[in-house]
Amino acid sequence: MKIVAVIPARYAATRFPAKLMQMLGDKPVILHTYLNTVATGLFADVFVVTDSELIFSEIMNAGGKAIMSKQPHESGTDRIAEAVADMNVDVVINVQGDEPFVDTLALKKLIELFSDTDVQVASLMHEITDEQMILDPNCVKVVVNKKMDAMYFSRSAVPYKRDATIQQPVYKHIGIYGYRKESLLQFIHLAPSSLELTEKLEQLRLLDYGIPIRMAVTRPWGVSVDTPDDLRRANDLLKETEK
């Protein structure tokens, strides 16, 4: 299989404008994400796909590979689908631009799921026990079946522990996806579903249309940079890892 990583990178952000160009240590967030994805050695190629000349120039000036989007896009999924439409690839891994602490073992687990020819879309999750996180609507939870296919994603606390004596783990979804190319191109032509619009979770569109998402359990994935406070935590984590 030819597997590529594509990093969608939109300059505007509702909660933290220009977050991908904020400095994390001595480099912008998006450059950390790109370089760390390349450093995994798992991909035939790695691209940043962006609507921003600033981000495009940052990656190219660092010797990387970047693609300018041809048109505006509502989501990162639409952005990467446009970029790979004419590429000769089998599997596309969508690494979010605001995930600078790329985890090689986690991405390897994600890629390995595609050794099963039935898997069309895959993603990652890790167990959480902190009650505040479980109740936080910004923390997306996922429930899986015995095949490890996602049954539902929610901002609510799922599964609800009606019987607290049952040892049932709660999983936080990590928003990193893998798609077979044909499934990715199919996905972007599906109309948004009512569940997706209700929870504001794009992945529910796949489940609504009967496209399963195979999940793998991994360890927590660094710090996502969504807010100024996240950036402060990311800088603290970077200092720890560089000691």
C-alpha positions as CSV (number, residue, x, y, z in Angstrom):
1,M,0.0,0.0,0.0
2,K,1.1,3.5,-0.7
3,I,0.3,5.5,2.4
4,V,0.6,9.3,2.7
5,A,0.0,11.8,5.5
6,V,-1.8,15.0,4.7
7,I,-2.0,17.8,7.2
8,P,-4.9,20.2,6.7
9,A,-3.9,23.7,7.9
10,R,-6.5,26.5,7.9
11,Y,-5.1,29.9,9.0
12,A,-8.4,31.2,10.6
13,A,-9.6,29.6,13.8
14,T,-12.6,30.5,15.8
15,R,-11.2,30.0,19.3
16,F,-7.6,30.9,18.6
17,P,-6.9,32.9,15.4
18,A,-3.7,32.0,13.5
19,K,-3.0,29.2,16.1
20,L,-0.9,27.2,13.6
21,M,1.5,30.0,13.2
22,Q,2.0,30.6,16.9
23,M,5.5,29.9,18.2
24,L,6.0,26.6,20.0
25,G,9.6,26.8,21.2
26,D,11.5,28.2,18.2
27,K,9.1,27.0,15.5
28,P,5.5,27.6,14.6
29,V,3.0,24.9,15.7
30,I,2.4,23.7,12.1
31,L,6.1,23.2,11.4
32,H,6.4,21.0,14.4
33,T,3.5,18.9,13.2
34,Y,4.9,18.6,9.7
35,L,8.5,17.8,10.8
36,N,7.4,15.3,13.5
37,T,5.1,13.5,11.0
38,V,7.9,13.2,8.5
39,A,10.3,12.0,11.3
40,T,8.0,9.0,12.0
41,G,9.3,7.4,8.7
42,L,5.9,5.8,8.2
43,F,4.8,7.6,5.1
44,A,5.7,7.6,1.4
45,D,5.1,11.3,1.5
46,V,3.8,14.1,3.8
47,F,2.0,17.2,2.7
48,V,0.6,20.3,4.3
49,V,-2.6,21.5,2.6
50,T,-3.5,25.0,3.4
51,D,-5.5,28.2,2.4
52,S,-2.7,30.4,3.7
53,E,0.3,31.8,1.9
54,L,2.0,32.3,5.3
55,I,1.6,28.6,6.2
56,F,2.5,27.5,2.6
57,S,5.7,29.6,2.7
58,E,6.6,28.4,6.2
59,I,6.6,24.8,5.2
60,M,8.3,25.3,1.8
61,N,11.0,27.5,3.3
62,A,11.8,24.7,5.8
63,G,12.3,22.3,2.8
64,G,8.9,20.7,3.2
65,K,6.0,20.0,0.9
66,A,2.9,22.1,0.9
67,I,-0.2,22.4,-1.4
68,M,-2.4,25.5,-1.7
69,S,-6.1,24.6,-1.7
70,K,-7.9,25.5,-5.0
71,Q,-11.1,26.6,-3.3
72,P,-12.4,27.4,0.2
73,H,-13.4,24.4,2.4
74,E,-15.6,23.9,5.4
75,S,-13.6,21.1,6.8
76,G,-10.1,19.6,6.9
77,T,-11.5,16.4,5.3
78,D,-12.7,18.4,2.3
79,R,-9.4,20.1,2.1
80,I,-7.4,16.8,2.0
81,A,-9.8,15.1,-0.4
82,E,-9.2,17.9,-2.9
83,A,-5.5,17.5,-2.5
84,V,-5.3,13.7,-3.0
85,A,-8.0,13.4,-5.7
86,D,-5.4,13.0,-8.5
87,M,-2.7,11.3,-6.4
88,N,-1.8,7.7,-6.8
89,V,-2.2,6.6,-3.2
90,D,-4.1,3.9,-1.4
91,V,-4.4,5.2,2.2
92,V,-4.5,8.8,3.4
93,I,-3.8,9.6,7.0
94,N,-5.3,12.9,8.2
95,V,-3.0,14.4,10.8
96,Q,-4.5,17.6,12.3
97,G,-2.3,20.6,12.0
98,D,-2.7,21.6,15.6
99,E,-1.2,18.2,16.9
100,P,2.5,19.1,17.2
101,F,3.4,16.1,19.4
102,V,3.0,13.4,16.7
103,D,3.2,9.9,18.3
104,T,4.9,7.4,16.0
105,L,3.6,4.3,17.8
106,A,0.0,5.7,17.6
107,L,0.3,6.4,13.9
108,K,1.8,2.9,13.4
109,K,-1.2,1.3,15.1
110,L,-3.6,3.4,12.9
111,I,-1.8,2.3,9.7
112,E,-1.8,-1.4,10.8
113,L,-5.6,-1.4,10.9
114,F,-5.6,-1.2,7.1
115,S,-4.0,-4.7,6.9
116,D,-7.6,-5.8,7.3
117,T,-9.1,-5.3,3.8
118,D,-12.5,-4.6,5.3
119,V,-11.3,-1.5,7.0
120,Q,-12.3,1.7,5.0
121,V,-11.9,4.3,7.7
122,A,-9.9,4.2,11.0
123,S,-9.2,6.4,14.0
124,L,-7.6,6.4,17.5
125,M,-8.8,6.6,21.1
126,H,-7.4,6.4,24.6
127,E,-9.0,5.5,27.9
128,I,-9.9,8.3,30.3
129,T,-10.8,8.2,34.0
130,D,-10.9,11.8,35.0
131,E,-14.6,12.6,35.7
132,Q,-14.2,16.3,34.7
133,M,-12.9,15.2,31.3
134,I,-15.6,12.7,30.8
135,L,-18.3,15.4,31.4
136,D,-16.5,18.0,29.3
137,P,-18.4,18.5,26.0
138,N,-15.1,19.5,24.3
139,C,-13.8,16.0,25.0
140,V,-15.4,13.7,22.4
141,K,-16.1,10.2,23.7
142,V,-16.5,7.1,21.5
143,V,-18.2,3.7,22.2
144,V,-17.0,0.7,20.3
145,N,-18.3,-2.8,19.6
146,K,-16.4,-6.1,20.0
147,K,-14.9,-5.7,16.5
148,M,-13.5,-2.3,17.7
149,D,-15.8,-0.5,15.2
150,A,-17.2,2.8,16.5
151,M,-20.8,2.6,17.5
152,Y,-21.2,6.2,18.4
153,F,-19.3,9.4,19.1
154,S,-20.6,12.0,21.5
155,R,-19.8,15.1,23.5
156,S,-21.9,13.7,26.3
157,A,-20.7,11.2,28.9
158,V,-21.0,7.8,27.1
159,P,-21.6,5.2,28.1
160,Y,-23.6,6.5,31.0
161,K,-22.7,4.4,34.1
162,R,-26.0,3.4,35.5
163,D,-24.3,0.6,37.3
164,A,-21.0,1.9,38.6
165,T,-19.9,-1.6,39.6
166,I,-19.5,-2.6,35.9
167,Q,-15.9,-2.2,34.7
168,Q,-16.6,-0.4,31.4
169,P,-13.8,1.9,30.1
170,V,-14.5,5.4,28.7
171,Y,-12.6,6.3,25.6
172,K,-11.6,9.8,24.4
173,H,-11.5,10.1,20.6
174,I,-8.2,11.3,19.1
175,G,-9.1,13.2,16.0
176,I,-6.6,11.5,13.7
177,Y,-8.2,9.6,10.8
178,G,-7.1,7.1,8.1
179,Y,-9.1,6.6,4.9
180,R,-8.8,4.4,1.9
181,K,-8.7,6.9,-0.9
182,E,-12.0,5.8,-2.4
183,S,-13.8,6.1,0.9
184,L,-12.4,9.6,1.5
185,L,-13.7,10.7,-1.9
186,Q,-17.0,9.1,-1.2
187,F,-17.4,10.7,2.2
188,I,-17.1,14.3,0.9
189,H,-20.1,13.8,-1.4
190,L,-22.4,12.6,1.4
191,A,-24.8,15.2,2.7
192,P,-24.3,16.1,6.4
193,S,-26.5,14.0,8.7
194,S,-28.8,15.2,11.5
195,L,-26.6,13.5,14.1
196,E,-23.5,15.2,12.8
197,L,-25.3,18.6,12.8
198,T,-26.7,18.0,16.3
199,E,-23.4,17.0,18.0
200,K,-21.2,19.0,15.5
201,L,-19.1,15.9,14.9
202,E,-18.3,15.2,11.3
203,Q,-17.4,11.5,11.9
204,L,-21.1,10.8,12.7
205,R,-21.9,11.3,9.0
206,L,-19.9,8.1,8.3
207,L,-21.8,6.1,10.8
208,D,-25.1,7.5,9.7
209,Y,-24.4,6.3,6.1
210,G,-23.3,2.9,7.3
211,I,-19.5,3.3,6.8
212,P,-17.8,1.8,9.8
213,I,-14.8,3.4,11.6
214,R,-12.3,0.9,13.0
215,M,-10.7,2.1,16.2
216,A,-7.4,1.4,17.9
217,V,-6.5,2.1,21.5
218,T,-3.3,4.1,22.1
219,R,-1.8,6.2,24.8
220,P,-2.7,9.9,25.2
221,W,-1.5,12.1,22.4
222,G,0.5,15.1,23.7
223,V,-1.3,18.5,23.6
224,S,-3.6,19.7,20.9
225,V,-3.3,23.5,20.4
226,D,-6.8,24.9,20.3
227,T,-6.5,27.8,22.8
228,P,-3.8,30.1,24.2
229,D,-3.8,28.0,27.3
230,D,-3.1,24.9,25.2
231,L,-0.2,26.7,23.7
232,R,1.2,27.4,27.2
233,R,0.8,23.8,28.1
234,A,2.4,22.7,24.8
235,N,5.5,24.9,25.5
236,D,5.8,23.5,29.0
237,L,5.6,19.9,27.5
238,L,8.2,20.8,24.8
239,K,10.6,22.0,27.5
240,E,10.2,18.8,29.4
241,T,10.8,16.6,26.4
242,E,13.9,18.6,25.5
243,K,15.6,18.2,28.9
